[in-house]
Amino acid sequence: MQMDFALTATQTRRYGEILAEVQKRLTDDAASAENKWRHAAELGLTGLCVPAEYGGGGLGALDTALCLEAFGRGCPDTGLVFAVSAHLLAGAVPIRDFGSPDLQRDLLPGLATGELIAANAITEDDAGSDVSRLAVTARHDGDAYVIDGDKSFVSNGPLADLMVTYAATDPDGGFLGISAFVAPAELDGLSAGEPFEKMGLAGCSASRVRFRDCRVPQRYLLGAPGQGSAIFAHAMTWERACLFAAYIGMMDDQLERCIAHARDRRQFGRPIGKFQAVSHLIAGMKQRLEGARLLLYRACWLIDEEQSGQVPATALAKVAVSEAAVANSLDAIQIFGAAGYLVPGGVERYLRDAIPARLFSGTTEIQREIIAQDVGL
């Protein structure tokens, strides 16, 4: 099998164009969340992998990841990048792949343009890693499902026009007892709580979401009853591969800043980059970044080629990227010294935004369980 590590001319051009536009339009910290979202939507970022017939970019996993990588590299608001990625990968992808044709026609155009904002509501207080035992229930009643219960840590929750949510239609059914739904935010009995105050990813608003006798019309069921766990796993495969490309971009930006600082900052009569203690930190950052990049691109390639091994490949990529993001962010603060600890310098924000990468989309520990099972343990 031929191995080609070069990007095509189209991929390189698209990456450069998105990076330039993001740097031009999405670097104003004072801009409102609404304006930032609008700019991202105008660049096509909210619909990258939505089919072209519905107004999206029609891109595969690798091309979607490359675009999100450019987005993450150029935009200092990693929370915004995360919010758009969650909307696209955990929101639009399940509708794209499991919604009825009517539902796709109704929702995908608005999701592609960003006029509709999607949230992913699966996590519960007692169902974080173990999503096979959800407390939120959905009972079939005539032409609707009645959903009851609370979801937590819902990214985009306070702003969302629709929730892709998961509920137990057979509480004793385990993996096969979960069903997936789209719940429009205006439904009676559905309400979002106040935004959480978080350590990082400030540009992504997250909250609790409450369902109280919320009647969701049957047309909003995704796939078949009991297929929810498989739908969620499919969405997470796309999210773990593509969303984490944003952190590859963030680390590219971070590394550039560290190299420039190591060249410019002088101590004891020479640039600090000439000291092995600093140069080896930067060499380690580069090694972690490039190793994570290759694992992520490979996971995306497997998705596009519909090859087996997608789940363990995305687990490997997710662990590599998230762990590299935290380690590189700690090293960046060390390289900048006291200046890296100050908020105005913008170096410490990389760490605040990197730490949650080890938690969302399945914790590092869960990913290592997937990897261990894949090797037969």
C-alpha positions as CSV (number, residue, x, y, z in Angstrom):
1,M,0.0,0.0,0.0
2,Q,1.3,3.4,-0.9
3,M,1.7,5.9,1.9
4,D,1.4,9.6,1.0
5,F,1.9,12.1,3.8
6,A,1.5,15.2,1.5
7,L,-1.7,17.3,1.5
8,T,-3.2,17.9,-1.9
9,A,-3.0,21.4,-3.5
10,T,-6.8,21.8,-2.7
11,Q,-6.3,20.9,0.9
12,T,-3.3,23.3,1.3
13,R,-5.2,26.1,-0.4
14,R,-8.3,25.6,1.7
15,Y,-6.3,25.5,4.9
16,G,-4.5,28.7,4.1
17,E,-7.6,30.5,3.1
18,I,-9.5,29.5,6.3
19,L,-6.5,30.4,8.5
20,A,-6.1,33.8,6.8
21,E,-9.8,34.6,7.2
22,V,-10.0,33.4,10.8
23,Q,-7.0,35.6,11.7
24,K,-8.6,38.5,10.0
25,R,-12.1,38.1,11.4
26,L,-12.0,36.1,14.6
27,T,-9.2,37.6,16.7
28,D,-11.2,40.4,18.4
29,D,-11.6,39.3,22.1
30,A,-14.2,42.1,22.5
31,A,-16.5,40.8,19.8
32,S,-19.8,39.4,21.0
33,A,-20.4,35.6,20.9
34,E,-23.1,36.2,18.3
35,N,-20.8,38.0,16.0
36,K,-18.1,35.4,16.4
37,W,-20.5,32.6,15.6
38,R,-21.8,34.6,12.6
39,H,-18.3,35.1,11.2
40,A,-17.5,31.4,11.7
41,A,-20.7,30.5,9.9
42,E,-19.9,32.8,7.0
43,L,-16.6,31.0,6.5
44,G,-18.6,27.7,6.2
45,L,-17.2,26.3,9.4
46,T,-20.6,25.4,10.8
47,G,-21.4,23.1,7.8
48,L,-18.1,21.6,6.8
49,C,-19.2,18.0,6.6
50,V,-22.9,18.6,5.9
51,P,-23.8,17.4,2.4
52,A,-23.5,20.1,-0.3
53,E,-27.2,19.5,-1.3
54,Y,-28.1,21.0,2.1
55,G,-25.8,23.9,1.8
56,G,-22.8,22.4,3.5
57,G,-19.2,21.8,2.4
58,G,-19.7,18.1,1.7
59,L,-16.3,17.3,3.2
60,G,-15.0,14.0,4.5
61,A,-13.4,13.5,7.9
62,L,-9.8,14.5,7.0
63,D,-10.8,17.6,5.1
64,T,-13.2,18.6,8.0
65,A,-10.3,18.1,10.4
66,L,-7.9,20.2,8.4
67,C,-10.4,23.1,8.3
68,L,-10.9,22.8,12.1
69,E,-7.2,22.7,12.5
70,A,-6.8,26.0,10.6
71,F,-9.7,27.4,12.7
72,G,-8.0,26.3,16.0
73,R,-4.7,27.8,14.8
74,G,-6.0,31.2,13.9
75,C,-8.7,31.8,16.5
76,P,-7.5,32.6,20.1
77,D,-11.0,31.7,21.4
78,T,-10.6,28.0,21.5
79,G,-14.0,27.8,23.2
80,L,-15.6,29.1,20.0
81,V,-13.8,26.5,18.0
82,F,-15.1,23.9,20.4
83,A,-18.6,25.2,20.2
84,V,-18.7,25.1,16.4
85,S,-17.1,21.7,16.3
86,A,-19.6,20.2,18.8
87,H,-22.5,21.8,16.8
88,L,-21.2,20.2,13.7
89,L,-19.9,16.8,14.8
90,A,-22.2,15.8,17.7
91,G,-25.2,17.7,16.3
92,A,-25.3,17.8,12.5
93,V,-23.5,14.4,11.9
94,P,-26.1,12.2,13.7
95,I,-28.9,14.1,11.8
96,R,-27.0,13.7,8.5
97,D,-26.5,10.0,9.0
98,F,-29.5,8.9,10.9
99,G,-32.3,11.4,10.4
100,S,-35.2,10.7,8.1
101,P,-35.1,12.4,4.7
102,D,-37.7,14.9,5.8
103,L,-35.7,15.7,9.0
104,Q,-32.6,16.2,7.0
105,R,-34.3,18.6,4.6
106,D,-35.8,20.5,7.6
107,L,-32.7,20.9,9.7
108,L,-29.5,20.4,7.8
109,P,-29.7,23.6,5.8
110,G,-30.1,25.7,8.9
111,L,-27.3,23.8,10.7
112,A,-25.0,24.3,7.7
113,T,-25.4,28.0,7.7
114,G,-25.3,28.3,11.5
115,E,-28.7,29.8,11.6
116,L,-29.6,26.8,13.8
117,I,-27.3,26.0,16.7
118,A,-27.1,22.4,17.8
119,A,-26.2,21.0,21.2
120,N,-25.3,17.5,22.3
121,A,-27.2,16.4,25.4
122,I,-26.1,13.0,26.7
123,T,-24.1,13.5,29.9
124,E,-25.9,13.2,33.2
125,D,-24.8,13.6,36.8
126,D,-24.5,9.9,37.2
127,A,-23.8,8.9,33.6
128,G,-20.6,10.5,32.4
129,S,-18.4,7.7,31.2
130,D,-21.1,5.0,31.6
131,V,-23.7,6.2,29.0
132,S,-25.4,2.8,28.8
133,R,-27.3,3.5,32.0
134,L,-29.1,6.8,31.4
135,A,-31.5,8.1,34.0
136,V,-33.3,10.3,31.4
137,T,-36.2,8.2,30.0
138,A,-38.4,8.4,26.9
139,R,-41.7,6.6,26.7
140,H,-43.6,6.1,23.5
141,D,-47.0,7.8,23.7
142,G,-49.0,7.9,20.5
143,D,-47.2,10.0,17.9
144,A,-44.6,11.2,20.3
145,Y,-42.0,10.3,22.9
146,V,-42.3,11.8,26.3
147,I,-38.8,12.6,27.7
148,D,-38.1,13.2,31.4
149,G,-34.9,13.9,33.3
150,D,-31.9,16.2,33.5
151,K,-28.8,16.4,31.3
152,S,-25.6,18.2,32.4
153,F,-22.5,19.7,30.7
154,V,-24.5,20.4,27.5
155,S,-22.2,22.4,25.2
156,N,-24.1,25.2,23.4
157,G,-27.0,24.4,25.7
158,P,-28.0,27.9,26.6
159,L,-27.9,29.0,23.0
160,A,-29.1,26.0,21.1
161,D,-32.1,25.8,18.8
162,L,-32.1,22.0,19.0
163,M,-30.7,19.3,21.2
164,V,-29.5,16.0,19.9
165,T,-30.3,13.9,23.0
166,Y,-30.3,10.3,24.2
167,A,-32.7,8.7,26.6
168,A,-33.6,5.2,27.9
169,T,-36.6,3.8,26.0
170,D,-35.9,0.4,27.7
171,P,-34.3,1.1,31.1
172,D,-33.3,-2.5,31.5
173,G,-32.0,-2.9,27.9
174,G,-28.5,-1.6,28.5
175,F,-26.7,-0.7,25.3
176,L,-29.8,-1.6,23.3
177,G,-32.2,0.3,25.5
178,I,-31.0,3.8,24.5
179,S,-32.7,5.9,21.7
180,A,-31.6,9.1,20.1
181,F,-33.7,12.2,19.4
182,V,-33.6,15.7,18.1
183,A,-35.4,18.0,20.5
184,P,-36.2,21.5,19.3
185,A,-35.5,24.0,22.0
186,E,-39.0,25.6,21.8
187,L,-40.7,22.4,22.9
188,D,-42.9,22.6,26.0
189,G,-41.1,21.0,28.9
190,L,-37.6,21.6,27.7
191,S,-35.5,24.3,29.4
192,A,-31.8,25.1,29.6
193,G,-30.2,26.3,32.8
194,E,-27.7,29.2,33.4
195,P,-24.3,28.9,31.8
196,F,-21.7,27.1,33.9
197,E,-18.7,29.1,35.1
198,K,-15.8,27.0,33.7
199,M,-12.0,26.9,34.0
200,G,-11.5,27.3,30.2
201,L,-13.2,27.2,26.8
202,A,-15.0,30.3,27.9
203,G,-16.3,30.9,24.3
204,C,-18.4,27.8,24.5
205,S,-21.5,28.3,26.7
206,A,-22.6,25.1,28.5
207,S,-25.4,24.3,31.0
208,R,-27.8,21.8,32.3
209,V,-30.9,20.9,30.3
210,R,-34.1,19.8,31.8
211,F,-36.9,17.7,30.3
212,R,-40.2,17.6,32.1
213,D,-43.0,15.7,30.3
214,C,-41.4,17.0,27.1
215,R,-43.3,15.6,24.1
216,V,-41.0,15.1,21.2
217,P,-42.8,14.2,17.9
218,Q,-41.9,10.8,16.6
219,R,-40.5,12.3,13.4
220,Y,-37.6,13.6,15.5
221,L,-36.4,10.1,16.4
222,L,-33.0,9.4,15.0
223,G,-32.6,5.9,13.5
224,A,-34.6,3.1,15.1
225,P,-35.7,2.7,18.7
226,G,-32.8,1.2,20.7
227,Q,-30.2,2.4,18.2
228,G,-29.1,5.4,20.3
229,S,-25.9,3.9,21.7
230,A,-24.7,3.1,18.2
231,I,-25.6,6.5,16.9
232,F,-23.7,8.2,19.8
233,A,-20.7,6.0,19.2
234,H,-20.8,7.0,15.5
235,A,-20.9,10.7,16.4
236,M,-18.1,10.3,18.9
237,T,-15.9,8.6,16.3
238,W,-16.3,11.7,14.1
239,E,-15.9,14.1,17.1
240,R,-12.8,12.4,18.5
241,A,-11.1,12.4,15.1
242,C,-12.1,15.9,13.8
243,L,-12.7,18.1,16.8
244,F,-9.3,17.4,18.2
245,A,-7.7,18.8,15.1
246,A,-8.6,22.2,16.6
247,Y,-6.0,21.4,19.3
248,I,-3.5,20.5,16.7
249,G,-4.0,24.0,15.3
250,M,-3.8,25.5,18.8
251,M,-0.5,23.7,19.5
252,D,0.9,24.9,16.1
253,D,0.1,28.5,17.2
254,Q,1.5,27.9,20.7
255,L,4.7,26.4,19.3
256,E,5.3,29.3,17.0
257,R,5.0,31.7,19.9
258,C,7.4,29.7,22.0
259,I,10.0,29.6,19.2
260,A,9.7,33.3,18.6
261,H,10.1,34.0,22.4
262,A,13.1,31.7,22.7
263,R,14.8,33.6,19.8
264,D,13.9,37.1,21.2
265,R,14.3,36.7,24.9
266,R,17.9,37.1,26.0
267,Q,19.5,36.1,29.3
268,F,23.2,35.9,30.2
269,G,24.0,37.6,26.9
270,R,22.3,35.2,24.5
271,P,18.8,34.1,23.4
272,I,17.3,31.6,25.8
273,G,16.7,29.2,22.9
274,K,20.5,28.6,22.9
275,F,20.2,27.0,26.3
276,Q,19.6,23.3,26.1
277,A,17.0,23.6,29.0
278,V,14.8,25.6,26.7
279,S,15.6,24.1,23.3
280,H,14.9,20.6,24.5
281,L,11.5,21.7,25.9
282,I,10.6,23.0,22.4
283,A,11.9,19.9,20.7
284,G,9.7,17.8,23.0
285,M,6.7,20.0,22.2
286,K,7.4,19.6,18.5
287,Q,7.7,15.8,18.9
288,R,4.4,15.5,20.8
289,L,2.6,17.7,18.3
290,E,3.7,15.9,15.2
291,G,3.0,12.4,16.7
292,A,-0.5,13.5,17.6
293,R,-1.1,15.0,14.2
294,L,-0.2,11.8,12.4
295,L,-2.4,9.7,14.6
296,L,-5.3,12.1,14.1
297,Y,-4.9,12.2,10.3
298,R,-4.7,8.4,10.2
299,A,-8.0,8.1,12.2
300,C,-9.7,10.5,9.8
301,W,-8.4,8.5,6.8
302,L,-9.8,5.3,8.2
303,I,-13.2,7.0,8.5
304,D,-13.1,8.3,5.0
305,E,-12.0,5.0,3.6
306,E,-14.6,3.2,5.7
307,Q,-11.9,0.9,7.0
308,S,-12.1,-1.2,10.2
309,G,-10.4,-0.1,13.3
310,Q,-11.9,3.4,13.4
311,V,-12.8,3.3,17.1
312,P,-9.4,2.3,18.5
313,A,-7.7,4.7,16.0
314,T,-9.8,7.6,17.2
315,A,-9.1,6.6,20.8
316,L,-5.4,6.7,20.1
317,A,-5.6,10.0,18.4
318,K,-7.8,11.5,21.2
319,V,-5.3,10.4,23.9
320,A,-2.3,11.6,22.0
321,V,-3.8,15.0,21.1
322,S,-5.3,15.8,24.5
323,E,-2.2,14.7,26.5
324,A,0.1,16.6,24.1
325,A,-2.1,19.7,24.5
326,V,-1.7,19.7,28.3
327,A,2.0,18.8,28.3
328,N,2.8,21.4,25.7
329,S,0.8,24.1,27.5
330,L,2.7,23.4,30.7
331,D,6.0,23.7,28.8
332,A,4.9,26.9,27.1
333,I,4.3,28.5,30.5
334,Q,7.8,27.3,31.7
335,I,9.4,28.8,28.6
336,F,7.8,32.1,29.1
337,G,8.4,32.1,32.8
338,A,6.5,34.5,35.0
339,A,5.1,36.2,31.9
340,G,3.5,32.9,31.0
341,Y,1.6,32.9,34.2
342,L,0.0,36.3,33.6
343,V,-3.4,36.4,31.9
344,P,-2.8,39.4,29.6
345,G,0.0,37.6,27.9
346,G,-2.4,34.9,26.7
347,V,0.0,32.0,27.3
348,E,-1.8,30.5,30.3
349,R,-5.1,30.3,28.4
350,Y,-3.7,27.4,26.4
351,L,-3.5,25.3,29.5
352,R,-7.0,26.3,30.7
353,D,-8.4,25.3,27.3
354,A,-6.3,22.1,27.0
355,I,-7.2,20.5,30.4
356,P,-10.9,19.8,29.5
357,A,-9.6,17.9,26.3
358,R,-8.7,15.1,28.7
359,L,-12.3,14.9,29.9
360,F,-14.8,15.6,27.2
361,S,-15.6,13.1,24.3
362,G,-14.7,10.3,26.7
363,T,-12.0,10.7,29.3
364,T,-8.4,9.7,28.7
365,E,-9.0,6.7,31.0
366,I,-11.9,5.5,28.9
367,Q,-9.9,5.9,25.7
368,R,-7.1,3.8,27.2
369,E,-9.7,1.1,28.0
370,I,-10.8,1.1,24.4
371,I,-7.1,0.7,23.3
372,A,-6.5,-2.1,25.8
373,Q,-9.5,-4.0,24.6
374,D,-8.4,-3.6,21.0
375,V,-5.0,-5.3,21.8
376,G,-6.8,-8.2,23.5
377,L,-6.7,-7.2,27.2
